């Protein structure tokens, strides 16, 4: 039986756990098309659900058991919680207690401990009609939305918590429909995913990074732009990785090097996700429906059938990780790394390994940033690609310090460094 539709008799079947169920309430349920089956004990209710799994479409719990405690309620929540996720069915609490009663507070604590939203409480005298309408909405009218929401509830919660803008939730719903195979029209959704990705960086800058600095060449306003500059995103990513970054103070035209005190807060796998999304979700490479210019729906479905799905899933992982990281809006602490001179050498924050003095360049040379990664097939031939031009690999056969690079790479398997290049593609020297 389809759990999202009424049963064969036209009723929505629910399990109702209540040691003293009201006949009046039961009659109102039936008149509204809801057929409850009542149980006094948690074990009985759970056993019934397991035996007839797929028959019931919602669960209603009373707070207090026959012993006057919330123990039966707590047992029921604990036992039903796995089914809420696996079967994607809703749970509601129907009680005579109010928010000031100790039983209500204990029950609310139980709900919160299982990460169930706290908008499921209804008063028997005051909110019964509201509950009836809610059940109809969740089970019948908006069952598709409910099922999609429950599957990715933690991601949707990021937009309800105030961390990310609630207006983007509808776009997330459309994206998840495509991921779930319930829709094949992802026109415009790569652009929506780009907005999510940009918003992650912006929220980190607003809530977590030190407020004393600019993180790009120009000031970023307190209104999310359509796309943050690439150098800003690189700087933010490096800071979260625990790398030293070069930033400009807001109160003076002074450049400083800083490093996060908390150590790397960006796991390596999440750093890889950020790098991948940075390449895919930018205005020069993301999907666009204009024919002859970018990939079309037909192209992607035929040539890269899982490209949208894989991109959306890693973006959802990023949203969940970022939400948890930003939830406590306390800013990261940091320490300054000053240019070395005779006086600085006696200071506790002096780092001799960081030198701000840079080698002068010849007429045909430029200084660029490159990413260096190990080559698992040949240790002597690491992979070196340009940061400014993603996908462009650099020639370094005649580099002055290739041996030092290989040794350095053993301790820094995937890092961004500076390099002096000749004729825009040949590495003269690595600076690390």
C-alpha positions as CSV (number, residue, x, y, z in Angstrom):
1,X,0.0,0.0,0.0
2,X,1.2,3.5,-0.8
3,X,2.0,5.1,2.6
4,X,1.3,8.6,1.2
5,X,-2.4,8.0,0.4
6,X,-5.5,7.1,2.4
7,X,-6.2,3.3,2.7
8,X,-8.6,1.3,0.6
9,X,-11.6,2.5,2.7
10,X,-10.7,6.1,2.2
11,X,-9.4,6.6,5.7
12,X,-6.0,7.7,6.9
13,X,-4.9,5.0,9.3
14,X,-2.9,6.2,12.4
15,X,-1.6,4.6,15.6
16,X,-2.7,6.5,18.6
17,X,-1.0,5.8,21.9
18,X,-3.0,7.0,24.8
19,X,-3.8,5.3,28.1
20,X,-7.2,7.0,28.3
21,X,-8.3,7.9,24.7
22,X,-11.2,10.3,24.5
23,X,-14.2,8.8,22.6
24,X,-15.1,12.4,21.5
25,X,-11.7,12.9,19.9
26,X,-11.9,9.5,18.3
27,X,-15.2,10.4,16.8
28,X,-13.8,13.7,15.4
29,X,-10.9,11.8,13.9
30,X,-13.3,9.4,12.1
31,X,-15.5,12.2,10.9
32,X,-12.5,13.8,9.4
33,X,-11.4,10.6,7.6
34,X,-8.8,9.6,10.1
35,X,-9.0,6.1,11.5
36,X,-7.1,5.7,14.8
37,X,-6.1,2.4,16.5
38,X,-5.4,3.0,20.1
39,X,-2.8,1.5,22.4
40,X,-2.0,2.2,26.1
41,X,1.6,0.9,26.1
42,X,4.5,1.8,23.9
43,X,5.5,-1.9,23.3
44,X,1.9,-2.7,22.0
45,X,1.9,0.3,19.6
46,X,5.3,-0.5,18.2
47,X,4.5,-4.2,17.8
48,X,1.4,-3.3,15.9
49,X,3.3,-1.0,13.6
50,X,6.0,-3.6,12.9
51,X,3.5,-6.4,12.1
52,X,1.4,-4.2,9.8
53,X,4.2,-2.0,8.5
54,X,3.1,0.0,5.5
55,X,-0.5,0.2,6.7
56,X,-0.2,3.1,9.1
57,X,0.5,6.6,7.8
58,X,1.0,8.6,11.0
59,X,1.7,8.2,14.7
60,X,0.1,10.1,17.5
61,X,1.4,10.0,21.1
62,X,0.0,11.1,24.4
63,X,2.5,12.4,26.9
64,X,1.5,10.7,30.1
65,X,1.1,6.9,30.7
66,X,-1.1,5.1,33.2
67,X,1.6,5.5,35.8
68,X,1.5,9.3,35.6
69,X,5.0,9.6,34.0
70,X,6.3,10.3,30.5
71,X,8.2,7.0,30.5
72,X,5.9,5.3,28.0
73,X,6.1,8.4,25.8
74,X,9.9,8.3,25.9
75,X,9.9,4.6,25.1
76,X,7.6,5.1,22.1
77,X,9.6,8.0,20.7
78,X,12.8,5.9,21.0
79,X,11.2,2.8,19.3
80,X,9.4,4.7,16.6
81,X,12.2,7.1,15.7
82,X,14.0,4.7,13.2
83,X,10.7,4.1,11.4
84,X,10.1,7.8,11.0
85,X,13.3,8.0,8.9
86,X,13.0,4.7,7.1
87,X,9.3,4.9,6.3
88,X,9.1,8.7,6.1
89,X,5.9,9.0,8.2
90,X,5.0,11.8,10.6
91,X,4.8,11.7,14.4
92,X,2.6,14.1,16.4
93,X,2.1,14.7,20.2
94,X,-1.5,15.2,21.4
95,X,-1.8,16.2,25.1
96,X,-3.8,18.0,27.8
97,X,-0.6,19.5,29.2
98,X,0.6,23.1,28.4
99,X,4.1,24.5,27.9
100,X,4.4,25.4,31.6
101,X,3.8,21.8,32.9
102,X,6.8,19.7,33.8
103,X,5.5,16.8,31.7
104,X,5.4,19.0,28.6
105,X,9.0,20.2,29.2
106,X,10.2,16.6,29.7
107,X,8.4,15.4,26.5
108,X,9.8,18.3,24.5
109,X,13.3,17.4,25.7
110,X,12.8,13.8,24.5
111,X,11.7,15.0,21.1
112,X,14.7,17.3,20.8
113,X,17.1,14.6,21.9
114,X,16.1,12.6,18.8
115,X,16.4,15.6,16.6
116,X,12.6,15.7,15.8
117,X,11.2,19.1,15.1
118,X,9.3,20.6,18.0
119,X,6.3,21.8,16.0
120,X,4.5,18.5,16.5
121,X,2.8,19.4,19.8
122,X,-1.0,19.8,19.9
123,X,-3.4,20.5,22.8
124,X,-6.4,18.2,22.9
125,X,-8.9,20.9,23.7
126,X,-7.4,23.8,21.8
127,X,-5.6,22.4,18.8
128,X,-7.4,19.2,17.7
129,X,-8.7,20.7,14.4
130,X,-5.2,22.0,13.7
131,X,-3.8,18.5,14.2
132,X,-6.4,17.0,11.9
133,X,-5.6,19.5,9.1
134,X,-1.9,18.9,9.7
135,X,-2.3,15.2,9.3
136,X,-4.3,15.6,6.0
137,X,-1.7,18.1,4.7
138,X,1.3,15.9,5.5
139,X,-0.2,12.5,4.5
140,X,-2.3,13.5,1.5
141,X,-2.1,17.1,0.2
142,X,1.6,17.5,0.5
143,X,2.8,14.0,0.9
144,X,5.5,14.4,-1.8
145,X,6.9,17.5,-0.1
146,X,6.8,15.7,3.3
147,X,8.7,12.7,2.1
148,X,11.3,14.7,0.3
149,X,11.7,16.9,3.3
150,X,12.1,14.0,5.7
151,X,14.8,12.4,3.6
152,X,17.0,15.5,3.6
153,X,15.6,17.1,6.8
154,X,19.0,18.2,8.1
155,X,19.7,20.1,4.9
156,X,16.3,21.8,4.9
157,X,16.8,22.6,8.6
158,X,19.7,24.8,7.6
159,X,17.3,27.2,6.0
160,X,14.9,27.1,8.9
161,X,17.5,27.7,11.6
162,X,18.4,31.2,10.4
163,X,21.8,30.1,9.2
164,X,20.9,30.3,5.5
165,X,18.1,32.3,3.8
166,X,14.7,30.6,3.9
167,X,13.9,31.8,0.4
168,X,16.3,29.2,-1.0
169,X,14.4,26.2,0.5
170,X,12.0,25.9,-2.5
171,X,15.1,25.6,-4.8
172,X,16.5,22.9,-2.6
173,X,13.2,21.0,-2.9
174,X,13.3,21.1,-6.7
175,X,17.0,19.9,-6.6
176,X,16.1,17.0,-4.3
177,X,13.2,16.0,-6.6
178,X,15.7,15.6,-9.4
179,X,18.1,13.7,-7.2
180,X,15.3,11.4,-6.2
181,X,14.3,10.7,-9.8
182,X,10.9,12.3,-9.3
183,X,11.7,15.1,-11.8
184,X,14.1,15.3,-14.8
185,X,13.8,19.0,-15.4
186,X,16.8,20.6,-13.8
187,X,16.8,23.7,-16.1
188,X,18.2,26.6,-14.0
189,X,19.0,24.4,-11.0
190,X,22.8,24.5,-11.6
191,X,22.5,28.2,-11.2
192,X,20.5,27.8,-8.0
193,X,23.2,25.4,-6.7
194,X,25.8,28.1,-7.4
195,X,23.8,30.5,-5.2
196,X,23.9,28.0,-2.3
197,X,27.6,27.5,-2.8
198,X,28.2,31.3,-2.8
199,X,26.1,31.7,0.3
200,X,28.2,29.2,2.2
201,X,31.3,31.4,1.7
202,X,29.4,34.6,2.5
203,X,27.9,33.2,5.7
204,X,31.4,32.1,6.9
205,X,32.7,35.6,6.2
206,X,29.8,37.3,8.0
207,X,29.6,35.0,11.1
208,X,32.9,33.2,11.6
209,X,35.9,34.8,10.0
210,X,37.7,37.7,11.8
211,X,35.9,41.0,11.1
212,X,39.0,43.0,11.0
213,X,40.0,42.2,7.5
214,X,38.9,42.2,3.8
215,X,39.3,38.8,2.2
216,X,39.7,39.9,-1.4
217,X,40.9,42.9,-3.4
218,X,37.6,44.8,-2.8
219,X,35.3,45.1,0.1
220,X,32.4,42.7,0.2
221,X,29.1,44.4,1.2
222,X,26.7,43.0,3.8
223,X,24.4,41.9,0.9
224,X,25.2,38.6,-0.8
225,X,26.5,39.3,-4.3
226,X,25.6,37.1,-7.3
227,X,29.1,35.6,-7.2
228,X,32.0,36.2,-4.9
229,X,35.3,36.9,-6.5
230,X,37.5,33.7,-7.0
231,X,40.3,35.2,-4.8
232,X,37.9,35.6,-1.9
233,X,36.7,32.0,-2.1
234,X,40.3,30.8,-2.3
235,X,41.3,32.9,0.7
236,X,38.4,31.7,2.8
237,X,39.1,28.1,1.9
238,X,42.7,28.5,2.8
239,X,41.9,30.0,6.2
240,X,39.6,27.2,7.1
241,X,42.3,24.7,6.1
242,X,44.6,26.3,8.6
243,X,46.9,27.9,6.0
244,X,48.5,31.3,6.3
245,X,46.5,33.9,4.3
246,X,47.4,37.4,3.2
247,X,44.6,39.9,4.1
248,X,44.1,43.7,4.3
249,X,43.0,45.4,7.4
250,X,39.7,47.3,7.3
251,X,40.9,50.2,9.5
252,X,44.2,50.8,7.6
253,X,45.7,50.1,4.2
254,X,48.0,47.4,5.7
255,X,48.5,43.8,4.5
256,X,48.9,41.2,7.2
257,X,49.4,37.4,7.3
258,X,47.1,35.5,9.7
259,X,46.3,31.9,10.6
260,X,43.4,30.4,12.4
261,X,44.1,29.4,16.0
262,X,41.5,26.6,16.1
263,X,43.6,24.6,13.6
264,X,42.1,23.3,10.3
265,X,38.3,23.3,10.7
266,X,37.8,22.1,7.1
267,X,38.2,18.3,6.8
268,X,40.2,17.1,3.8
269,X,37.2,15.6,2.2
270,X,35.2,18.8,2.6
271,X,38.1,20.7,1.1
272,X,38.0,18.5,-1.9
273,X,34.2,19.1,-2.2
274,X,34.8,22.9,-2.1
275,X,37.4,22.6,-4.8
276,X,35.2,20.5,-7.0
277,X,32.2,22.8,-6.6
278,X,34.4,25.8,-7.2
279,X,35.2,24.4,-10.7
280,X,31.7,23.3,-11.5
281,X,29.5,26.1,-10.0
282,X,30.9,29.3,-11.4
283,X,29.4,31.7,-14.0
284,X,31.9,30.5,-16.7
285,X,31.2,26.8,-16.5
286,X,27.9,26.0,-14.8
287,X,25.0,24.6,-16.8
288,X,23.1,27.1,-18.9
289,X,20.1,26.2,-21.2
290,X,21.2,28.5,-24.0
291,X,21.6,26.2,-27.1
292,X,25.0,26.0,-28.7
293,X,26.8,27.5,-25.7
294,X,26.5,25.1,-22.8
295,X,25.2,21.6,-22.2
296,X,21.5,21.1,-22.6
297,X,19.2,18.8,-20.6
298,X,19.4,16.3,-23.4
299,X,23.2,16.4,-23.5
300,X,23.6,15.8,-19.8
301,X,21.0,13.0,-19.7
302,X,22.8,11.2,-22.6
303,X,26.4,11.9,-21.9
304,X,26.7,12.6,-18.2
305,X,23.5,11.0,-16.7
306,X,24.7,11.3,-13.1
307,X,26.4,14.6,-13.2
308,X,23.6,16.7,-11.8
309,X,22.9,14.1,-9.1
310,X,26.5,13.8,-7.9
311,X,26.9,17.6,-7.9
312,X,23.7,18.1,-5.9
313,X,24.6,15.4,-3.3
314,X,28.0,16.9,-2.5
315,X,26.4,20.3,-2.3
316,X,23.9,18.9,0.2
317,X,26.8,17.5,2.3
318,X,28.4,21.0,2.2
319,X,25.2,22.7,3.3
320,X,24.9,20.3,6.3
321,X,28.5,20.6,7.3
322,X,28.4,24.4,7.0
323,X,25.2,24.7,9.0
324,X,26.7,22.7,11.9
325,X,30.0,24.7,11.7
326,X,28.3,28.1,11.6
327,X,25.5,27.3,14.2
328,X,27.7,28.8,17.0
329,X,28.4,32.2,15.5
330,X,31.4,32.8,17.7
331,X,34.1,34.0,15.4
332,X,37.3,32.0,14.9
333,X,40.3,33.3,16.8
334,X,43.6,33.9,14.9
335,X,47.2,35.1,15.3
336,X,49.1,37.5,13.1
337,X,52.3,36.5,11.4
338,X,54.5,39.6,11.0
339,X,57.4,40.2,8.6
340,X,60.6,39.2,10.3
341,X,63.1,41.8,11.4
342,X,65.6,42.1,14.2
343,X,62.9,43.2,16.7
344,X,60.3,40.7,15.6
345,X,62.6,37.7,16.3
346,X,62.2,38.2,20.0
347,X,58.4,38.2,19.8
348,X,56.4,35.0,20.6
349,X,54.4,35.1,17.4
350,X,57.5,35.3,15.1
351,X,57.6,32.5,12.6
352,X,60.9,32.2,10.7
353,X,59.3,29.8,8.1
354,X,57.1,32.6,6.8
355,X,58.9,35.2,4.8
356,X,57.0,38.1,3.2
357,X,60.0,39.2,1.1
358,X,59.6,38.0,-2.5
359,X,62.1,37.5,-5.2
360,X,62.1,40.1,-7.9
361,X,60.9,39.1,-11.4
362,X,62.4,39.3,-14.8
363,X,60.6,40.9,-17.8
364,X,59.2,37.6,-19.1
365,X,58.3,36.2,-15.7
366,X,55.1,36.4,-13.6
367,X,54.2,35.1,-10.1
368,X,51.1,32.9,-9.9
369,X,49.5,30.5,-7.5
370,X,49.5,26.8,-8.3
371,X,48.1,23.7,-6.6
372,X,50.5,20.8,-6.2
373,X,49.3,17.2,-5.7
374,X,51.0,13.9,-5.5
375,X,51.2,11.6,-8.5
376,X,50.4,8.2,-7.2
377,X,51.9,6.6,-10.3
378,X,55.2,8.5,-10.2
379,X,56.4,10.3,-7.1
380,X,59.0,12.2,-9.1
381,X,56.3,13.8,-11.3
382,X,53.8,15.6,-9.1
383,X,50.8,17.3,-10.7
384,X,51.0,21.1,-10.8
385,X,48.0,23.1,-12.1
386,X,47.2,26.8,-12.2
387,X,44.8,28.2,-9.7
388,X,43.8,31.2,-11.9
389,X,43.1,29.0,-14.9
390,X,41.5,25.7,-13.6
391,X,42.5,22.7,-15.5
392,X,45.7,24.2,-16.9
393,X,48.8,22.1,-15.9
394,X,52.2,23.8,-15.7
395,X,55.5,22.6,-17.2
396,X,58.3,22.4,-14.5
397,X,61.0,20.1,-16.0
398,X,63.7,22.9,-15.6
399,X,62.5,24.3,-12.3
400,X,65.4,25.4,-10.0
401,X,64.0,23.5,-7.0
402,X,62.0,20.5,-8.2
403,X,63.8,18.1,-5.7
404,X,62.9,20.4,-2.8
405,X,59.3,20.5,-4.1
406,X,59.1,16.7,-4.0
407,X,60.4,16.6,-0.4
408,X,58.0,19.4,0.6
409,X,55.1,17.6,-1.0
410,X,55.6,14.6,1.3
411,X,54.4,16.7,4.2
412,X,51.9,18.8,2.2
413,X,50.2,16.4,-0.2
414,X,47.6,18.8,-1.5
415,X,48.5,22.5,-1.1
416,X,48.4,25.8,-2.9
417,X,51.8,27.6,-3.3
418,X,53.3,30.5,-5.3
419,X,55.5,29.9,-8.3
420,X,57.5,32.0,-10.7
421,X,56.7,31.2,-14.3
422,X,58.2,32.1,-17.6
423,X,56.1,32.8,-20.7
424,X,53.0,32.1,-18.6
425,X,53.4,28.3,-18.5
426,X,57.0,27.2,-17.5
427,X,57.8,27.1,-13.8
428,X,61.1,28.7,-13.0
429,X,61.0,28.3,-9.3
430,X,58.5,27.2,-6.6
431,X,58.1,29.4,-3.6
432,X,57.1,27.4,-0.5
